């Protein structure tokens, strides 16, 4: 087994003056391509026993009471570079609460923490590569990239795939958010078609009436239509 090389022109630029912190941490030399060995062509296996029954449900996995905010489901399918399902792989998410605040000691945004919301979840894809999380829609928040810069609402994703060469860390945005076009991090992605792959459309067919809306975010690990590896050089 081997994997197609990543197309560096498809993924974010490691250096972009508009994304201020990239100017101090981006590599000054182009990346080296190395041959794929057993270290890249194999990966960790996560048994189902490692996953708790509420790990996928961010509405219930932190504490008593319902979290504040718009209740949503985020679902999709994980496939490889050839369109085949990637079953039983670990998908992890983390996000801000409805006010735009992370449950993290380094987040000092003035929006309050929600005692009923932890902001993280995980699950294994099923035999067809499908996943589904229940959560609240995160809020936008300011960040010190400029005098009035705001991050669009987003959810962070980590996917392990079937081998370390498929490892993906990225961010999912929401259809119709006007802050996407203004975000310096999003703008590091050179191709508008790649940005479109990070924007989850509203999926009313997967919504539950009188309970929650749904957004669909399909993930492709490597290949021509790969989900951009956003947030990392």
Order of alpha helices (4+ residues) and beta strands (2+ residues): alpha-alpha-beta-beta-beta-beta-beta-beta-beta-beta-alpha-beta-beta-beta
